[in-house]
Amino acid sequence: MNVRIDLLHSPHGMAGTLFSVIDILRTFNNLWQMRNPDKRGAFFHWRLIDAAGHELPLPDWLSGMQSPAGGRKALRPSQTALFVPGVQMKSVPDLKHVLDQCTEELNCIARYHSQGRVVAASFNGPVMLARAGVLDGRRATVTWMIANWFASSFPAVQLAMEGPVVVDGLVFTAGAPAAVCDLMVELIRHFAGEEMAQIATNGLLYHPMRFEHSSLNFPGISVKTRDSVVFRAKHWIQQHIQTPYSLERVAQEAAASPRTLLRHFKEVEGMTPLDYLHRLRVERAKQLLEVTLVDLTEVMEYCGYQDASAFRRLFRRATGVTPSEYRRRYTMRISSRWWRADESGPKDRVDDLIKGLSIGPQLRSDQ
């Protein structure tokens, strides 16, 4: 399936957002091609357009951001979307003044919507959708800076401020420029399906546990918290993720009694040290299942488990699916020699592969 995103450019628009969208689409195309090595072409294409719908050329210095070849063929409305960036504003009166000069842009938005195409907007861009009548009777979000004015000015819109992105039918809105990545993931979900959306989420969005674990590979990134007992305990657990769990051993390394460690850990992290270890292990397993073809038994061992049934039970409790099903859904590559552990070669080749992915500083532990 080919999908095209039309990026609405206007003199008042935040052009940088449009180029961010292109970068996200390019990255997703790479992920999609890794997942579908036998398919030609790209999933997403894009055009920079003016309010009349005419394609605008990209400047020479942005030649690397041109849409992939083959994206100019005619597509059904269901295969296209319009992305509307926010506009620069100093105040609500200034925003209203800008909107008064955007008649052609509003007509363009209304035209895309009437044709049954997806329409998406970020930051204060949803105001343009509301002005164009696209949001009447729909849920939408907008930047918090103008939320009260928006609610009073467009009573037919059901303003929703509980999350970064709101989806209502074929209308997608995000309330902050920084939420454009979340917005694009929702568009990916709409056009490419749930599994590719999860792969995009894993590759594009911030995951606290993954970043925390990865920081162990770069001395100086981890900063000690004010609660040094918890910091020492977490640091030791992270460094010994494969070591059989012992509360007494963790407490010893944290220079505290087991009772004190439990109390501090629950206060700071909201969980026990064992719960934290299980979260780390499951997160490592998810990474290995996504980016390698290492055997499931070895994945289990790399994550510190010896009991396969216990591993499957904990993994399913955390993710809702079995390890095998998770790999089937979210692997980034179906097959490639670089990603496959050579079962006929030396055992340390597998270790080298995992080290190369920077998933953990210590792969095996004899302690």
Secondary structure, 3 states (H helix, E strand, C coil): CCEEEEEECCCCECHHHHHHHHHHHHHHHHHHHHHCCCCCCCCEEEEEECCCCCECCCCHHHHHHCCCCCCCCCCCHHHEEEEECCECCCCHHHHHHHHHCCHHHHHHHHHHHHCCCEEEEECCHHHHHHHCCCCCCCEECCCHHHHHHHHHHCCCCEECCCCCEEEECCEEEECCHHHHHHHHHHHHHHHHCHHHHHHHHHHHCCCHHHHHHHHHHCCCCCCCCCCHHHHHHHHHHHHCCCCCCCHHHHHHHCCCCHHHHHHHHHHHHCCCHHHHHHHHHHHHHHHHHHHCCCCHHHHHHHCCCCCHHHHHHHHHHHHCCCHHHHHHHHCCCCCCCCCCCCCCCCCHHHHHHHHHCCCCCCCCCCC
